[in-house]
Each structure stands twice: as structure tokens, then as C-alpha cells.
């Protein structure tokens, strides 16, 4: 099953395609205090919600980059209905290949939940740091281990223990690179329950409405594995946070 089709189906009812709440996203946007016409780029921008809210709050010039044709199409459709978000450009491309026209020129660059693009959390911080201006924002969203994962859970996730760090090590990764950790927004169990549960709900509805789709058996099997892994291990083992770093003044 095409991976982007899978994500499109399982995230159809999500406004935000990661385990954070709209309230936390609004808190993040309010804390930014960007100047008007700030230059903002979001890598793996999904349905564009973060950029829409930043544009509406600050009249910013925003670019969203995502490799999923389905998510980019949805973001463009949503943008057309939000006339106040006219400062947003949406680009379908591999985020790893994106570079601003001028290095160190962005007021804010973010990547929420897609550090695999750059080979992990540290690589993401390194890549984004080349784009942001002195004193600008680097915003990353990253999972972390609440407790040691079991081998069975890692097998279902198709991850290794070293794939993620702890909350402290995620924060330390930025500090060790000379960034200032300004704030973190840590997801609650409710945030996770909604993020995971809406995927089960969307997959069930799709399977019910499209019984002749040959991908339905694989979709159903994958969601069942994810559901049982979350209930058995994930809820107590895997956390998520958005880390707000500020680039040093030079």
C-alpha cells in the first residue's frame, strides 16, 4: 500500500497531523511574537495548519514543504477557504532538498514530526540551523521515550531504541549545538488518545465505505497492529514534545 495513501486515509479527520492539541498549537503561535512579514518555512507541513495560524496572527510570508501529494492538495484546498491566509505558498517536494534562496534568512523554520527527513533529531537541528537568521526560531516536534521500550514494541514500530531519545536528550541536542531552549510543549495522554484514535476511526470508515479497494486488508491489518501496540505499550512508553529553540545572535 502506498505510504502516502495510508497517511491520507488515516489522517483524514486530523486538523493537526501529530499528537498535539489545537490549544497547544495556539499557545505556540502566540509565543512566537513574530514581526509582520516574517519569513517562515515549515518542512513536512502536512495540511498546513501551523502556517495558516502563523499567517493569520502575524501577516507572515509562509512556505509549506511536503512530499505527500495528498496532503499538499488538501492544504491547498483548505487554504482557498481561509482568505486571511493569503501569505502561504505550498510546495510539493522532498523536504531534504529544500533550501531558502539565502542561507540564514528565515525568521522561523520548523519541522514537526518528520526528523527522518534529515536522519534524526540531531540532523534536523543541524539542517534547520543553516536556514534561520540570527535570533530566529527553530521549532521541532519529536517523539521521546518515557520509559524503556520493549523489544516487542520496537518491532511493531519498526524502530530501534536509539531512534528516539529522552525528553531531556532532545532538549540537550539543541543546547549542545548552541541553541537556546526557550519553551517546550509536551503532549498529554489525551493528545495522544485523540491522535491515535482518529486514525482508527478514519481507517474504519474508509474500509466500510470502500470494501472493494484492494488495499483495505493491508490498511485494516496495519491499523490493528498500531492500535494494539499503542494500547499495550505506546501510551505509557512514547511521548511527544514541540521544542522551541532560538538561534544565537551573531
N, C-alpha and C positions, 0 to 999 in steps of 0.2 A: 504494500500500500504506500502510495506517495506520501512522504512525511508531511508536506505542506497541506495536502488534503486532510490528513489526520488532524493536524493542528487547527485547520479551518473548521472542521466539524466539531471538535471537542471544545473549541473556544467561541462558539457562536453566540453564547449568552454572556460572555465576558465583556465588560467595558474596559477593564484593565487586564492585560494578559500575563499577570503574575500575582502571587499571593499577597497583595496589599489592598487596602481599602480605599474607596474614594475619599474618605475623610483624611487618611494619611497622605494621599496624593495632594489634596488641597493644602494640607499643612506644609508639605514640601514646597509647593509653588509659592506660598506666602512667605516662607523663609528666604527665598532667593533674592528678593528685593532688587531685581534687575533694572537697569536703566532702560528707557524707551529705545526701541530699535536695536536692542541687544541681539547679537548673532548667536543662534542656538542650533546645535545638531544633536539628534537622538539616533544612536545606532541601534538597529533592531527595534524600530519604533512601533511595530505591531499595528494596532488600529488608530494610532496617532493621538491617543487621549492626553498624554503628558504634554505634547506640543500644543494641542488645542488650548489647554488650560493656561499654559505659559503665554501664548499669543494673546489670549483674551485678557490676561492680567496685566501684561506689560507692553503690548503692541510690539512684540518681538518679531524678528525675522528668523523663522524656524525651518529647518530641513529635517525631514524624517527619512531614514535609510532602512530598507528592509528587503530581504531576499525573497520573501514569500509573495508570489503574485496575488494570492487570495487576500492576504492582509493589506497589501498596498491598495488593491481595488476597493476593499471595504473602507479603508481610511479615506480614500478619495471620495467615496460616496457619502461618508459621514461629514467630511469637510464641506461638501457642497451644500449641506443643510445647516451649517454653522457659519453664517455670513460674517460673524465677528472674527472668525479665524482665517482671515484672508492672507495673513503673512506666512502661511505654511506651504512649503514645497515638499512633495513626496516623491522619493526616488526608489525605483526597484533595482537593487544591485546588492552584491556581496558586501557587507559592511566592512570586511577586512580590506577591501580595495578603496574605500572612501578616504579622501584626503581633502581638507579645505584648500582653497586656492593659495592661501598664505599660511604657513605654519604659525602656531601660537597666535591665532587671530580670533578665536571664538570666546564669547563671554561665558558660555556653558556648553559642555559636551557630556552626554550621558550614554550609558549602556545598561539597561535593566534586565538582568536575567539571561544574558547571551554572551557570557565571557568565553564560551567555547570558540567564538569568532577569532579571538586573539590567543587561544591556547591556555586560557585560565584567567584567574583573577589578577595575578601579577602582570601578565601580559596585557590585559585590558587597561590597567592603570598606566602602564608604560606607553601604550598606543595613544590613549586619550590625552596624556600629558603633553604630547607633541602638538596637539591641536589647540589647546586652550591658552588664552592670554595670561600674562602675569596677574595674579589676584583673581583669576576666573574660577568657575566652578567645574569640578569633576564629580559627576554623580553616577554611582554604580549600584546595581542591585545584585546581590549574590547570596546563594544558599550558605548555610553553615551547619556543622554538626552540633546538636545539643548534647548528645551523648554518643559513645562509640557505636557505629553501625554494625549490625550482624552481617556475617558473610552472606546469608540468605537475602537480606535486604539489598546489599550491594549487587548481588547477582540480578535481582529483579530490576534495579535501577540501571544496570549495565554501567556501573561506575566503580572506581577504586576508592579506597579510604582517602588517598591523597587528592582525589578530585576536588574536595572542598576542605576548607579549614574550619577553625572555630570562629565565633563572633570576634574574639579578641585578635586572632591572627589575621582576619580580614581587615580589621581596623589598622593593625600594625603594618600590614603590607603597604598601605598608603603613607603612613607616618615615616616608615623606613625609606621611602622614596622622596622625602622632603615635603610631602603634602601636609596640610593642616586638617585634621579631622575636626569638623565643626558640629556635626549632628548625625545621629542615626535614627532611623525609623524601623523598628523591629516588628515583624508581623506577629499577630496573635493566633491562637488556635482557631478563633472564629474566622480570621482572614484566610487561613489555610483550608478550613472546612468549606468555605464558600468557593475558593479557587478549585479545589478538588471536586467538590460535589457538583458544581455546574458542568464539569466535564462529563461526569457520569450521566447527568440529566440530558445534556446535549447529544451524547452518543446514543442513549436510549431512544430519544425522539427521532434521531436520524435513522436508526435501524428500523423503527416502527414505520416510518414514512417511506423508506426506500428498501423494501425487503428484497428487491431484485438486484441491488447493487452487489457485484461480486466481492467488494471489499468489506461488506458488513461482517462476515465471520471473523476476519482479522481485527477489525475495529472492536468488535464485542470482546474478543479474547484479550486484546491489549488493555482495554479499559477494565476488565475484570481483574487482571493481574495488578494493574495500578491501584485499583480500589482496595483489594485485599492487602497489598503491601502498605498502603497508607494507613489502613485501619490497624494492621498488626504491628507495624514498626514506625512508619513515617511520621505519624502525628507526634510521637514522643522523641523522635530522633533528628529530624531535619528542620532547621529553622531558615528564616529568610530575613534579610535586612537591606534597606537602602542606606548607603553611606554617602554623606555629603562631605567632600573634600574641597579645600581651597588651594589653588596653586600659589606658590610663594611669589611675592613681589621681587622683581629682579633689579 
